Amino acid sequence: MRVSAFSEAANGDNDNEDWVSTSAGLIIVLDGATARTDTGCIHGTSWYATHLGSAVSSLASDRDVPLKQALGLAIRRVADLHRACNLSHPGTPSAAVAIVRVANDVVDYLLLGDITIVLDANDEPQVITDDRVDTTAQAERALADRYPIGSPEKHAALVRMKHAELAVRNKPGGYWVAATDPTVITHALTGKTSVNDLHRVAVLTDGAARIVQLFGLLSWKELLNLLSEAGPHEAVRRIRSLEAADPLGNRWPRNKQSDDATIVFAQR
């Protein structure tokens, strides 16, 4: 399959907290969680996403290692790199993880956190998304959506929302992401399909998936067609255009005007 990828920070002045790697038969995308509170860690989200992504890439490149095992070992490896930090802090750096791997004519995928995988094998694309975080902090989320982006009220509401999210992060009834505990792999979404049935694959962080999920500009099938014709860069360009047209979030309430956006697209 031919693979193309594009990743862009929300703001050119900030680090990109997404992380992406593609190699023969292996796609890995991470989306570092925005830190709005103390973390108990001297390292930032970008540091965590980069080191975890690199560890996952190294381990998952061995086709004999199951994807869950690769992620679990990677989480433990990165935790060992910063044991001097307070890894029990509720805000310790974390990231959503998506892995797609081809081995012996089988495509395996793993998803933990709010990244989206789209598999085009039939008439309608199969969309795999982990939206468990969106089911948390509902009251706080609704309040934050009432305020314009950039306002003091919005900032305060987002901090309250983050505290409410962190209270149920990696806990039963909450949501699950990679942080310091490798046992979260038991909550990952996994599946497989035959590579012979698969025509196109897309992996998107939530900042890129908003072109469908938030803005409703395209359907998933239309997005795949756009990626086939113009590539990931054009999809992100259209997202940025929509964000710029609604800077305060009046039409499309959201946490911030722009988010880091990453798309990997593969087609036969």
Residue, then its C-alpha position, 0 to 999 in steps of 0.5 A: m500500500r502507498v502511504s502518505a502522512f501529514s501532521e501540523a501543530a495547532n499553532g506554529d509557535n507551539d510544539n506538536e503534541d501529536w506523533v506519527s511514524t510510518s514504515a513498511g506495513l506499520i502505522i503508529v499515531l499518538d495524540g498527547a493529552t493537553a495538560r491544563t493542570d499540574t502534571g507532577c512531571i518535569h517533562g511535557t506532553s510532547w516529550y511523552a508522546t515522542h518517547l512512547g511513540s518511539a518505543v511502540s515503533s521499536l516493539a511493534s515492528d516485530r510481527d511476532v509481538p502482539l500489539k497489546q503487548a507492544l504497547g504495554l511494554a512501551i508504556r513500562r519502558v517510558a515510565d522507567l525513563h522518568r521514575a524521578c517524576n511523580l508518576s502517581h500524579p493524576g495529571t501525569p502525561s498521557a497519550a491516545v495511541a493507534i497502531v495499524r500493522v500488516a503481517n501475513d496478509v492480515v491487518d491488525y489494529l489497536l486503538l486506545g483513546d480518541i484517535t479514529i481509524v477508518l478501514d475501507a473494505n466494503d461499500e461503507p467505511q468501517v470507523i473505529t473510534d474510542d469516544r469514552v473520554d467524551t462521555t465524561a465530565q458532561a456538565e463541565r463540558a457543556l458549561a465550557d461550550r457556552y463561553p467564547i474561545g480565549s475568554p477567561e471564563k472559557h479558560a476557567a471552565l476548561v480547567r474544571m473540565k480537565h479536573a473532572e476528566l482526570a478524576v476518571r482517567n484510567k478508571p472503571g466507568g471512565y476512559w483509558v489512555a496510555a500513561t504509566d500503567p501498562t495494564v490499560i492495554t486490556h481496555a484497548l479496542t482491537g480487531k483485524t481484517s484481510v489485507n486483500d479486502l482492504h482498499r484504503v486506511a486512514v488514521l486521524t487524531d481528533g484535531a483532524a477527525r473534526i472535519v467529519q465529527l465536528f464540522g460535518l464538512l464531509s462524510w467518512k467516505e467523502l474524506l477518503n475520496l479527498l485523501s485519495e485525490a488531494g492527500p492529507h495536507e489538503a484535508v488539514r488545509r480545509i480544517r484550518s480554513l473552517e477554524a479560522a472562519d469561527p475563531l470564537g467557537n460560536r458556530w462550532p463550540r470546541n475547547k480551542q480554535s485549532d488543535d494539532a492535526t495528524i492524518v495518515f492515509a494508505q491505499r492500494 
